[in-house]
Amino acid sequence: MPDSFFDSSDSAPANPSAPLAERLRPRTVDQFVGQTHLIGPQGALRPLLDKGRLHSMIFWGGPGVGKTTLARLVALHVEAVFDQLSAVASGVGEVRKVISAARQRRAANARTLLFIDEIHRFNKAQQDALLHAVEEGVLTLIGATTENPSFEVISPLLSRCRVYRFQPLGREHLDTLFQRALTENDVLKETPVTFDENAHTALLDLANGDARELLNLLERTIETAEYESADTVTLPLVQRVAQQAVSRYDKAGETHYDTISAFIKCVRNSDPDAAIYWLARMLHAGEEPRFIARRLVILASEDIGNANPNALLLAQAAFDAVHTIGMPEARITLAQVTTYLASSPKSNAAYKAINEALDLVATGKQPPVPMHLRNAPTKLMKASGYSAGYLYSHDQPDAVSPMPGLPQELEGTRFYRPKRYGSETAIADRLEKVRAIHAQAGQVDSQSERAPDGSASRDKQPSDHPRPQADTGTSGDTDTSGNKSAEESETREGSE
């Protein structure tokens, strides 16, 4: 089934018995609608296509956004032979046959473009079989996937491809498609059926950024209206055909990433009821359970951390279980871990600590490792002062030595500031004692501790970590950076 559409006025006559999506397929790159960041005048792919150049690519995006169609149009545009394999139905043998044919074509100065739909379903052996052919330029690979290629495509193959992110079609694109179907298609333009405003809006909402879904629903709705001799398509008729309530979708057109974002934010906010609702929405829509489980593993470290170390263990166990048992039983495991993580005390202290440390290192503050912390496996190194002054922690009271662990220029810097929630309360108490030992030894001035940016640390101020009057399970300290949270980070991975 095609992923996009074309201007029928510039095309050959369509087969009236073909599905509507087939009749509205584009025939040239210029007829392709949507993904302007890729093939628009300033798009990432446009200069290459205009010059007839190709490189291996991964098209990453949801269904019905144009991945398959654009791959076919690229082959036509650069005059390459188009071979297509389905990861569901093809094995290593089929891959080798395509590669063999591509070698013969290359000898005759002909190019081959191999398109693999659902490449994330190829196993390692199948993906390995492509490596040399892609690297040597025997063929150009375009793989389509709805999954994050960073997780589903092996690293050697991914490194040989550029990843292009496909966005859900905007409402204006869907409306253009709707109008073309009714006015420019030879089959529908003579149909004596009109759509009232609510029905029109519902169709665009229900499409959810998916051109194929819109066209299929539109075609079924018109067929039903004609069968029932209805001159006007109304909202109830669209709802009945779609067999779902329009209220499932917001007016802006709900997306895959909006829902996972709502899910993660509700777990983070200790709201198990809301989290379960968004989980149900995703499962009902057919979301990949491993994607949900993977996001929960990330959240267990980012938003719960040492406030409840068992959260990461349970989340990882859930990821393994979901992978093993699959749906529909996996819904129970996902519900268990979702409610547990949502109900758990929260801390993002570990998340903030590594980000602050990485930011500091990125500024160039990377002084040499202090001599007392260096390894001294040879006599020469020992004689040169390597490891001199090292104090073995287990020989010290409380297994803590006054030995500094940071370079002198960074002494007193605090990255990890444990919160007083859940199990991290005990960690905070112990670190106060440990840091006091360091300060008493004169290694660090406890009154002038520094944050990574060089400012005075507020780590010792009681007002920063008030003990809650009741254990509400929420952190009370929100990271407002807005650009590093778990629900946003994966939407950027692998995209160019």
Protein Blocks (a to p, Z undefined) as FASTA:
>chain_A
ZZbdcdfklpccddfkbcfklmmpcfbfklpggjklmmmmkbmklmmmmnopacdddddd
dehiopmmmmmmmmmmnopacddddfklpcfklmmmmmmmmmmmmmnopacddddehkll
pcfklmmmmmmmmmnomaccddddfbdfklmpcfklmmmpccdddddddfklmmmmmmmm
mmmpmklmmpccdcdfklmmmmmmmnnopaklmmmmmmmmmmmmmmnopabdcfklmmmm
nopafklpcfkopafklmmmmmmmmmmnopaklmmmmmmmmmmnopafklmmmmmmmmmm
mmnmmmlmmlmmmmmmmmmmmmmnopaklmmmmmmmmmmmmmpccdfklmmmmmmmmmmm
mnopacdddfklpccfbfklmmnopaihiacfklpghhiafbdfbdfklgoiafbdcdde
hjllmmmmmmmmmmmmmmmnopacfklcccfkopacfklpmklmccdfbdghpnkiacfk
lpmcfklmmmmgopZZ
